[in-house]
């Protein structure tokens, strides 16, 4: 867990789904900037699509109106030369008009129309980037609790640094939160074009799926040189 003494943003992440696909590391490496390399688990790289709800959102301690809204990110797992492991985002789609200002920090936010519709053990996630951009429709069922997480479960979900590039530099954004309470999940229905929009080939195997009721508060720190 990263040390975040003065948070840039504080938030709760709720109704989280993780849809993970394995990818050859060489396929992912070409998307990364210098000094970052693909982090691998048993020789395999991974890409995850993660829709969720942001709530109790504060920026510099000030509540962001409205404080609750959906977000969806597409990410991979990276390691910095001589530094920490973390996340690299291909895209961040969000339903709040203020968040795309985060592009100045190198975070690839885009404004979209996103919905999250829980129905018992099933949650339906849908979104569209802009009016005619890439989108997704996911229906995810929550299954049994992960009482003893496998090493891969933790590797894919507990990440405490985000890497970005801005002004010609590599930056690291620290994050602090408790470990995710995890459940196994089943992808009941899936249609998405976010992978293709990011330039990624279609996965060759079915995904590994997790769900979580969420974590919070999550503290995101100020960017630091990577």
Backbone as JSON, one array per atom type, in Angstrom:
{
  "sequence": "XXXXXXXXXXXXXXXXXXXXXXXXXXXXXXXXXXXXXXXXXXXXXXXXXXXXXXXXXXXXXXXXXXXXXXXXXXXXXXXXXXXXXXXXXXXXXXXXXXXXXXXXXXXXXXXXXXXXXXXXXXXXXXXXXXXXXXXXXXXXXXXXXXXXXXXXXXXXXXXXXXXXXXXXXXXXXXXXXXXXXXXXXXXXXXXXXXXXXXXXXXXXXXXXXXXXXXXXXXXXXXXXXX",
  "N": [[0.85, -1.2, 0.0], [0.57, 2.21, -0.85], [2.01, 5.21, 0.53], [0.03, 7.79, 1.36], [-0.15, 10.84, 2.42], [-1.23, 13.41, 2.15], [-4.04, 13.64, 0.45], [-4.82, 14.04, -3.01], [-7.24, 13.31, -4.1], [-10.08, 11.84, -2.57], [-12.1, 8.97, -2.25], [-14.78, 6.57, -2.51], [-14.89, 3.34, -3.88], [-17.35, 1.52, -5.45], [-19.51, -1.36, -6.05], [-17.91, -2.95, -7.81], [-16.62, -4.5, -10.7], [-14.37, -6.83, -12.13], [-12.94, -7.73, -15.08], [-10.83, -9.85, -16.5], [-8.31, -10.46, -18.93], [-5.84, -12.64, -20.25], [-2.78, -11.74, -21.88], [-0.14, -11.92, -24.33], [3.02, -10.76, -23.22], [4.61, -9.3, -25.08], [2.78, -8.21, -26.85], [1.55, -6.25, -25.29], [3.64, -4.63, -24.48], [4.34, -2.81, -26.48], [2.62, -0.71, -26.2], [3.47, 0.81, -24.12], [5.25, 3.48, -22.46], [8.75, 4.57, -22.52], [10.82, 3.23, -19.88], [8.81, 1.89, -18.57], [7.74, -1.44, -18.13], [6.01, -4.43, -19.06], [4.31, -5.95, -16.44], [4.31, -9.23, -15.27], [2.58, -12.29, -14.58], [3.55, -15.38, -13.79], [4.77, -15.42, -16.31], [2.86, -14.29, -17.96], [1.12, -11.53, -19.35], [-1.55, -9.2, -18.48], [-4.8, -7.79, -19.12], [-7.36, -5.68, -17.95], [-10.8, -4.97, -17.69], [-12.72, -2.73, -15.95], [-15.54, -1.82, -14.57], [-17.29, 0.4, -12.35], [-18.62, 2.2, -9.46], [-18.11, 5.49, -8.46], [-18.13, 7.09, -5.33], [-18.88, 9.42, -2.66], [-16.99, 11.36, -3.38], [-14.2, 13.43, -3.15], [-12.21, 16.27, -3.84], [-9.18, 17.57, -3.02], [-10.21, 17.67, -0.46], [-12.69, 18.84, -0.8], [-16.1, 18.27, -1.4], [-17.13, 16.74, -4.43], [-19.52, 17.81, -6.64], [-21.95, 16.15, -8.67], [-21.41, 13.72, -6.02], [-21.44, 11.02, -6.63], [-21.04, 8.7, -9.22], [-20.71, 6.76, -12.29], [-17.77, 4.98, -13.4], [-15.45, 3.6, -15.72], [-12.66, 1.66, -16.41], [-9.95, 0.67, -18.55], [-7.21, -1.32, -18.34], [-3.71, -2.19, -17.88], [-0.97, -4.07, -16.45], [1.96, -3.02, -14.92], [5.51, -2.42, -14.5], [7.9, -0.26, -13.17], [11.19, 0.7, -14.15], [13.47, -0.03, -11.73], [11.59, 0.71, -9.83], [8.25, 0.8, -8.45], [5.61, -1.65, -8.87], [2.58, -1.3, -10.77], [-0.27, 0.29, -12.33], [-1.23, 0.84, -15.74], [-3.19, 2.84, -17.74], [-5.26, 2.25, -20.5], [-7.63, 3.51, -21.15], [-10.04, 5.67, -19.6], [-13.21, 5.93, -18.87], [-15.78, 8.1, -17.92], [-18.59, 9.39, -16.11], [-18.76, 11.92, -15.13], [-18.52, 15.37, -15.73], [-16.31, 16.87, -14.89], [-14.06, 15.29, -14.5], [-12.53, 14.66, -16.89], [-10.67, 16.72, -16.95], [-8.49, 15.73, -15.73], [-6.75, 14.89, -17.65], [-4.61, 16.58, -17.93], [-2.79, 15.61, -16.18], [-2.03, 13.39, -17.45], [-3.73, 11.23, -17.27], [-5.94, 9.23, -19.07], [-8.73, 10.27, -19.39], [-12.13, 10.21, -20.56], [-15.24, 11.66, -21.39], [-18.33, 10.08, -20.9], [-21.45, 8.28, -21.4], [-22.67, 6.46, -18.91], [-23.96, 3.63, -17.18], [-25.0, 1.85, -14.26], [-26.57, -0.95, -13.12], [-27.76, -2.67, -10.62], [-29.1, -5.88, -9.8], [-30.06, -7.91, -7.65], [-27.91, -10.64, -7.41], [-26.8, -10.08, -9.82], [-25.25, -7.65, -11.88], [-25.63, -5.02, -14.15], [-23.71, -3.37, -16.47], [-23.15, -0.57, -18.52], [-22.0, 1.5, -21.2], [-20.99, 4.34, -23.2], [-18.64, 6.04, -25.08], [-18.68, 9.37, -25.6], [-20.88, 10.29, -28.28], [-20.82, 8.5, -30.43], [-18.76, 6.83, -29.96], [-16.55, 4.13, -28.83], [-17.96, 1.42, -26.89], [-19.67, -0.53, -24.33], [-21.44, -3.36, -23.03], [-22.08, -5.11, -20.24], [-22.92, -7.93, -18.3], [-22.75, -9.08, -15.19], [-22.41, -11.67, -12.88], [-22.35, -12.18, -9.4], [-20.62, -14.61, -7.61], [-19.33, -17.1, -5.42], [-17.72, -16.14, -2.31], [-14.32, -15.14, -2.16], [-12.46, -16.65, -0.09], [-9.85, -17.39, 0.55], [-7.66, -15.81, -1.1], [-6.12, -16.58, -4.2], [-2.75, -16.23, -5.35], [-2.78, -14.91, -7.82], [-5.27, -13.63, -7.76], [-4.91, -11.55, -5.88], [-2.75, -10.25, -7.08], [-3.87, -9.17, -9.4], [-5.71, -7.32, -8.44], [-4.98, -5.77, -6.16], [-3.4, -3.06, -6.4], [-1.24, -0.29, -6.08], [-0.2, 1.94, -7.26], [-0.34, 4.25, -9.95], [0.7, 4.82, -13.23], [1.51, 7.49, -15.41], [2.02, 9.59, -18.33], [3.12, 12.87, -18.87], [3.8, 16.15, -20.02], [6.16, 15.3, -21.17], [7.28, 13.6, -19.3], [7.53, 10.77, -17.06], [5.14, 9.87, -14.66], [4.1, 9.03, -11.33], [1.3, 8.06, -9.55], [0.3, 7.68, -6.32], [-1.73, 5.35, -4.45], [-3.92, 4.59, -1.78], [-5.55, 2.12, 0.01], [-7.69, -0.3, 1.65], [-7.32, -3.91, 1.28], [-9.17, -5.46, -1.37], [-12.42, -6.82, -0.74], [-13.17, -9.8, -2.13], [-15.08, -11.57, -4.64], [-15.82, -14.47, -6.59], [-16.74, -14.27, -10.03], [-19.13, -14.38, -12.76], [-19.28, -13.89, -16.19], [-22.06, -13.09, -17.64], [-23.13, -11.88, -19.88], [-21.63, -10.17, -22.6], [-20.66, -7.49, -24.53], [-18.43, -5.52, -26.19], [-16.37, -2.82, -27.31], [-14.12, -1.6, -26.45], [-11.57, -2.73, -26.16], [-10.7, -3.06, -28.84], [-10.75, -0.37, -29.61], [-8.64, 0.59, -28.15], [-6.59, -0.48, -29.53], [-5.95, -3.08, -29.06], [-5.72, -6.6, -29.71], [-8.43, -8.95, -30.1], [-9.26, -10.98, -27.28], [-8.14, -14.38, -26.84], [-9.09, -16.26, -25.16], [-11.54, -17.13, -22.61], [-12.51, -14.75, -20.06], [-11.12, -14.21, -16.75], [-13.02, -13.51, -13.89], [-13.83, -11.21, -11.34], [-15.75, -9.87, -8.62], [-16.66, -7.14, -6.44], [-17.99, -5.65, -3.47], [-16.81, -3.29, -2.89], [-14.34, -0.76, -1.88], [-13.12, 1.62, 0.52], [-12.4, 4.51, 2.58], [-10.64, 5.53, -0.37], [-7.51, 6.87, -0.99], [-5.99, 9.02, -3.17], [-2.9, 10.15, -4.19], [-0.79, 13.07, -4.86], [0.72, 13.5, -8.1], [3.96, 12.12, -8.65], [7.36, 12.33, -9.8], [8.16, 9.64, -11.92]],
  "CA": [[0.0, 0.0, 0.0], [1.35, 3.43, -0.94], [1.86, 6.19, 1.61], [-0.62, 9.02, 0.88], [-0.39, 11.65, 3.61], [-2.13, 14.49, 1.75], [-4.66, 13.15, -0.8], [-5.4, 14.89, -4.04], [-8.64, 12.89, -4.19], [-10.56, 10.76, -1.71], [-13.28, 8.41, -2.91], [-15.12, 5.16, -2.29], [-15.17, 2.6, -5.1], [-18.45, 0.62, -5.13], [-20.08, -2.24, -7.09], [-16.8, -3.14, -8.74], [-16.4, -5.74, -11.44], [-13.06, -6.97, -12.78], [-12.96, -8.72, -16.16], [-9.4, -9.93, -16.82], [-7.89, -11.33, -20.03], [-4.38, -12.77, -20.43], [-2.2, -11.31, -23.16], [1.31, -12.06, -24.41], [3.68, -9.51, -22.83], [5.11, -8.55, -26.23], [1.65, -7.45, -27.41], [1.26, -5.11, -24.43], [4.81, -3.76, -24.29], [4.41, -1.75, -27.49], [1.76, 0.41, -25.81], [4.01, 1.44, -22.93], [6.32, 4.45, -22.67], [10.05, 4.16, -21.98], [10.98, 3.03, -18.44], [7.8, 0.97, -18.08], [7.68, -2.75, -18.77], [4.85, -5.23, -18.68], [4.41, -6.82, -15.28], [3.77, -10.53, -15.67], [2.33, -13.32, -13.57], [3.94, -16.66, -14.41], [5.11, -15.18, -17.7], [1.71, -13.82, -18.73], [0.57, -10.2, -19.1], [-3.0, -9.17, -18.31], [-5.58, -6.56, -19.35], [-8.6, -5.76, -17.17], [-11.89, -4.01, -17.86], [-13.22, -2.61, -14.57], [-16.6, -0.84, -14.32], [-17.61, 0.56, -10.93], [-19.26, 3.46, -9.08], [-17.39, 6.4, -7.57], [-19.03, 7.74, -4.4], [-18.23, 10.23, -1.62], [-15.8, 11.86, -4.05], [-13.69, 14.72, -2.71], [-10.97, 16.73, -4.44], [-8.55, 18.46, -2.05], [-11.09, 17.75, 0.69], [-13.96, 19.49, -1.13], [-16.98, 17.33, -2.11], [-17.33, 16.97, -5.86], [-20.94, 17.63, -6.95], [-22.46, 15.19, -7.69], [-20.31, 12.9, -5.51], [-21.59, 9.62, -7.03], [-21.16, 8.57, -10.67], [-19.99, 5.58, -12.78], [-16.51, 5.07, -14.14], [-14.98, 2.32, -16.26], [-11.32, 1.79, -16.97], [-9.29, -0.44, -19.23], [-5.86, -1.15, -17.8], [-2.78, -3.3, -17.84], [-0.15, -4.13, -15.23], [3.29, -2.59, -15.35], [6.56, -2.23, -13.5], [8.84, 0.79, -13.54], [12.59, 0.34, -13.95], [13.95, 0.38, -10.43], [10.52, 1.28, -9.03], [7.14, -0.02, -7.98], [4.63, -2.15, -9.82], [1.37, -0.48, -10.76], [-1.24, 0.22, -13.42], [-1.19, 1.75, -16.88], [-4.54, 2.88, -18.28], [-5.53, 2.51, -21.92], [-8.75, 4.46, -21.21], [-10.84, 5.9, -18.39], [-14.48, 6.55, -19.24], [-16.39, 8.58, -16.69], [-19.85, 10.1, -16.35], [-18.72, 13.24, -14.5], [-17.87, 16.27, -16.7], [-15.09, 17.51, -14.38], [-12.92, 14.38, -14.44], [-11.6, 14.72, -18.02], [-9.59, 17.69, -16.68], [-7.34, 14.96, -15.29], [-5.84, 14.65, -18.77], [-3.41, 17.38, -17.74], [-1.87, 14.76, -15.44], [-1.74, 12.24, -18.28], [-4.74, 10.17, -17.13], [-6.7, 9.32, -20.32], [-10.18, 10.35, -19.14], [-13.06, 10.63, -21.59], [-16.61, 11.76, -20.9], [-19.22, 9.11, -21.53], [-22.75, 8.0, -20.78], [-22.45, 5.19, -18.25], [-24.99, 3.21, -16.24], [-24.77, 0.67, -13.43], [-27.9, -1.38, -12.7], [-27.72, -3.91, -9.83], [-30.35, -6.65, -9.7], [-29.68, -9.08, -6.87], [-26.52, -11.06, -7.61], [-26.36, -9.67, -11.16], [-25.15, -6.2, -12.1], [-25.49, -4.69, -15.57], [-22.9, -2.18, -16.72], [-23.18, -0.17, -19.93], [-21.43, 2.82, -21.41], [-20.63, 4.77, -24.54], [-17.75, 7.2, -25.08], [-19.26, 10.36, -26.49], [-22.14, 9.86, -28.91], [-20.63, 7.39, -31.37], [-17.49, 6.19, -29.67], [-16.61, 2.73, -28.38], [-18.82, 1.21, -25.73], [-19.72, -1.86, -23.75], [-22.57, -3.86, -22.25], [-21.64, -6.26, -19.47], [-23.8, -8.45, -17.27], [-21.82, -9.84, -14.35], [-23.04, -12.29, -11.71], [-21.48, -12.44, -8.26], [-20.69, -15.99, -7.14], [-18.9, -17.34, -4.06], [-16.69, -15.29, -1.71], [-12.94, -15.63, -2.23], [-12.04, -16.67, 1.31], [-8.39, -17.47, 0.57], [-7.28, -15.4, -2.45], [-4.96, -17.09, -4.9], [-1.77, -15.17, -5.61], [-3.21, -14.15, -8.98], [-6.38, -12.77, -7.35], [-4.34, -10.34, -5.26], [-1.88, -9.59, -8.06], [-4.7, -8.44, -10.36], [-6.65, -6.36, -7.85], [-4.37, -4.87, -5.18], [-2.34, -2.26, -7.02], [-1.23, 0.94, -5.29], [0.42, 3.03, -8.01], [-0.77, 4.46, -11.34], [1.71, 5.53, -14.02], [1.04, 8.3, -16.52], [3.03, 10.46, -18.93], [2.65, 14.24, -19.1], [4.9, 17.11, -20.17], [7.36, 14.57, -21.53], [7.84, 12.9, -18.15], [6.78, 9.69, -16.45], [4.65, 10.22, -13.34], [3.52, 7.96, -10.52], [0.25, 8.53, -8.63], [0.11, 6.65, -5.31], [-3.09, 5.09, -3.97], [-3.96, 3.9, -0.5], [-6.86, 1.58, 0.39], [-7.65, -1.65, 2.19], [-7.48, -4.95, 0.26], [-10.53, -5.68, -1.85], [-13.18, -8.05, -0.46], [-13.37, -10.33, -3.48], [-15.96, -12.69, -4.95], [-15.75, -14.98, -7.96], [-17.8, -13.74, -10.86], [-19.43, -14.99, -14.05], [-19.68, -12.94, -17.22], [-23.28, -13.63, -18.22], [-23.28, -11.28, -21.22], [-20.57, -9.21, -22.87], [-20.41, -6.86, -25.83], [-17.6, -4.36, -25.93], [-15.44, -2.4, -28.36], [-13.05, -0.82, -25.83], [-10.29, -3.34, -26.47], [-10.34, -2.7, -30.22], [-10.49, 1.07, -29.65], [-7.31, 0.8, -27.58], [-5.61, -1.09, -30.41], [-5.65, -4.43, -28.6], [-6.42, -7.69, -30.41], [-9.46, -9.63, -29.31], [-8.71, -12.08, -26.48], [-8.3, -15.72, -27.4], [-9.67, -17.15, -24.15], [-12.55, -16.52, -21.75], [-11.87, -13.98, -19.0], [-11.26, -14.43, -15.32], [-13.92, -12.45, -13.42], [-14.03, -10.96, -9.92], [-16.59, -8.73, -8.25], [-16.45, -6.69, -5.07], [-18.87, -4.55, -3.06], [-16.04, -2.05, -2.96], [-13.43, -0.34, -0.82], [-13.11, 3.05, 0.78], [-12.0, 5.51, 1.61], [-9.43, 5.4, -1.19], [-6.8, 8.15, -1.06], [-5.1, 9.15, -4.32], [-1.96, 11.22, -3.9], [-0.34, 13.94, -5.93], [1.69, 12.84, -8.97], [5.38, 12.25, -8.35], [8.15, 11.83, -10.92], [8.2, 8.18, -11.9]],
  "C": [[0.88, 1.24, 0.0], [1.06, 4.35, 0.24], [1.29, 7.48, 1.03], [-0.99, 9.86, 2.09], [-1.36, 12.79, 3.32], [-2.78, 14.08, 0.43], [-5.08, 14.27, -1.73], [-6.88, 14.59, -4.18], [-8.91, 11.79, -3.18], [-11.89, 10.28, -2.27], [-13.56, 7.03, -2.34], [-15.4, 4.55, -3.67], [-16.2, 1.52, -4.76], [-18.87, -0.21, -6.35], [-19.07, -2.5, -8.22], [-16.88, -4.5, -9.42], [-15.02, -5.68, -12.08], [-13.19, -8.06, -13.83], [-11.55, -8.74, -16.74], [-9.14, -10.9, -17.97], [-6.37, -11.45, -20.04], [-3.96, -12.35, -21.83], [-0.71, -11.62, -23.16], [1.99, -10.74, -24.04], [4.15, -8.67, -24.01], [4.01, -7.72, -26.88], [1.42, -6.18, -26.61], [2.43, -4.13, -24.36], [4.84, -2.61, -25.29], [3.52, -0.56, -27.17], [2.37, 1.25, -24.68], [5.12, 2.43, -23.27], [7.65, 3.91, -22.17], [10.03, 4.15, -20.45], [9.88, 2.18, -17.83], [7.89, -0.34, -18.85], [6.47, -3.5, -18.26], [5.17, -6.04, -17.43], [3.7, -8.12, -15.63], [3.54, -11.4, -14.44], [2.55, -14.66, -14.25], [4.1, -16.51, -15.91], [4.02, -14.59, -18.56], [1.35, -12.39, -18.34], [-0.95, -10.27, -19.02], [-3.55, -7.79, -18.64], [-6.91, -6.74, -18.63], [-9.54, -4.63, -17.53], [-12.63, -3.93, -16.53], [-14.26, -1.5, -14.46], [-16.94, -0.79, -12.82], [-18.32, 1.9, -10.72], [-18.34, 4.23, -8.15], [-18.41, 7.05, -6.64], [-18.22, 8.48, -3.33], [-16.95, 10.86, -2.15], [-15.45, 13.26, -3.57], [-12.38, 15.02, -3.43], [-10.39, 17.81, -3.53], [-9.47, 18.72, -0.85], [-12.45, 18.34, 0.43], [-14.85, 18.49, -1.87], [-17.19, 17.72, -3.56], [-18.81, 16.77, -6.18], [-21.13, 17.18, -8.4], [-21.35, 14.24, -7.25], [-20.34, 11.45, -5.96], [-21.84, 9.53, -8.53], [-20.37, 7.34, -11.12], [-18.67, 5.94, -13.45], [-16.16, 3.67, -14.63], [-13.57, 2.52, -16.8], [-10.85, 0.5, -17.61], [-7.81, -0.29, -18.93], [-5.01, -2.39, -18.02], [-1.85, -3.1, -16.65], [1.31, -3.94, -15.62], [4.24, -2.53, -14.16], [7.52, -1.19, -14.03], [10.27, 0.31, -13.28], [13.06, 0.87, -12.6], [12.89, 0.92, -9.5], [9.44, 0.27, -8.72], [6.32, -0.57, -9.14], [3.37, -1.29, -9.72], [0.51, -0.72, -11.98], [-0.9, 1.22, -14.51], [-2.57, 1.69, -17.54], [-4.53, 3.12, -19.79], [-6.63, 3.56, -22.05], [-9.42, 4.52, -19.86], [-12.09, 6.63, -18.84], [-15.25, 6.89, -17.98], [-17.62, 9.4, -17.02], [-19.87, 11.49, -15.72], [-17.95, 14.21, -15.39], [-16.57, 16.89, -16.21], [-13.86, 16.61, -14.5], [-12.01, 14.42, -15.66], [-10.52, 15.79, -17.88], [-8.33, 16.98, -16.21], [-6.38, 14.61, -16.42], [-4.55, 15.47, -18.64], [-2.35, 16.59, -16.97], [-1.5, 13.5, -16.23], [-2.72, 11.09, -18.14], [-5.73, 10.29, -18.29], [-8.22, 9.28, -20.11], [-10.93, 10.78, -20.39], [-14.46, 10.67, -20.99], [-17.5, 10.78, -21.64], [-20.55, 9.03, -20.81], [-22.68, 6.58, -20.23], [-23.6, 4.9, -17.29], [-24.54, 1.97, -15.5], [-26.12, 0.29, -12.83], [-27.8, -2.7, -11.95], [-29.1, -4.56, -9.77], [-30.02, -7.96, -8.98], [-28.21, -9.4, -7.05], [-25.96, -10.63, -8.95], [-26.28, -8.14, -11.21], [-24.88, -5.97, -13.59], [-24.77, -3.36, -15.69], [-22.98, -1.86, -18.21], [-22.59, 1.23, -20.05], [-21.09, 3.06, -22.87], [-19.78, 6.02, -24.43], [-18.25, 8.21, -26.1], [-20.57, 9.84, -27.07], [-21.97, 8.62, -29.77], [-19.33, 6.65, -31.13], [-17.64, 4.75, -29.24], [-17.45, 2.61, -27.12], [-18.79, -0.22, -25.25], [-21.07, -2.1, -23.1], [-22.11, -5.13, -21.56], [-22.72, -6.64, -18.47], [-22.98, -9.44, -16.44], [-22.57, -10.38, -13.13], [-22.0, -12.52, -10.63], [-21.71, -13.86, -7.76], [-20.12, -16.08, -5.71], [-17.8, -16.37, -3.61], [-15.32, -15.95, -1.89], [-12.38, -15.56, -0.81], [-10.52, -16.69, 1.44], [-7.9, -17.11, -0.83], [-6.03, -16.11, -2.96], [-4.01, -15.93, -5.15], [-2.18, -14.31, -6.8], [-4.37, -13.22, -8.64], [-5.86, -11.46, -6.78], [-3.5, -9.55, -6.25], [-2.7, -8.71, -9.01], [-5.5, -7.29, -9.73], [-6.0, -5.37, -6.9], [-3.15, -4.19, -5.78], [-2.4, -0.85, -6.42], [-0.44, 2.07, -5.95], [-0.17, 3.05, -9.42], [0.32, 5.25, -12.04], [1.04, 6.27, -15.17], [2.23, 9.01, -17.16], [2.39, 11.81, -19.2], [3.85, 15.16, -19.13], [6.23, 16.4, -20.42], [8.0, 13.78, -20.41], [6.93, 11.75, -17.73], [6.42, 10.08, -15.03], [4.05, 9.01, -12.66], [2.53, 8.57, -9.54], [0.02, 7.42, -7.61], [-1.35, 6.53, -4.88], [-3.01, 4.28, -2.68], [-5.38, 3.43, -0.22], [-6.67, 0.18, 0.96], [-7.75, -2.67, 1.05], [-8.95, -5.14, -0.11], [-11.17, -6.9, -1.2], [-13.65, -8.62, -1.8], [-14.36, -11.49, -3.51], [-15.61, -13.19, -6.35], [-16.92, -14.41, -8.74], [-17.97, -14.53, -12.14], [-19.88, -13.91, -15.01], [-20.86, -13.54, -17.98], [-23.46, -13.14, -19.65], [-22.19, -10.25, -21.4], [-20.57, -8.78, -24.33], [-19.58, -5.63, -25.55], [-16.68, -4.08, -27.12], [-14.29, -1.59, -27.78], [-11.67, -1.4, -26.12], [-9.81, -2.96, -27.86], [-10.01, -1.22, -30.33], [-9.11, 1.4, -29.09], [-6.21, 0.23, -28.46], [-5.22, -2.5, -30.03], [-6.36, -5.48, -29.45], [-7.46, -8.31, -29.5], [-8.84, -10.78, -28.52], [-9.02, -13.44, -27.11], [-8.95, -16.68, -26.42], [-10.72, -16.38, -23.35], [-11.87, -15.8, -20.58], [-12.02, -14.62, -17.62], [-12.04, -13.26, -14.77], [-13.94, -12.42, -11.89], [-15.11, -9.89, -9.77], [-16.25, -8.35, -6.81], [-17.5, -5.65, -4.72], [-18.15, -3.23, -3.01], [-15.11, -1.85, -1.79], [-13.55, 1.17, -0.64], [-12.93, 3.34, 2.26], [-10.71, 5.14, 0.88], [-8.8, 6.78, -1.27], [-5.83, 8.1, -2.24], [-4.22, 10.36, -4.09], [-1.63, 12.07, -5.1], [0.69, 13.2, -6.8], [3.12, 13.15, -8.54], [6.17, 11.78, -9.56], [8.37, 10.33, -10.81], [9.56, 7.6, -11.62]]
}
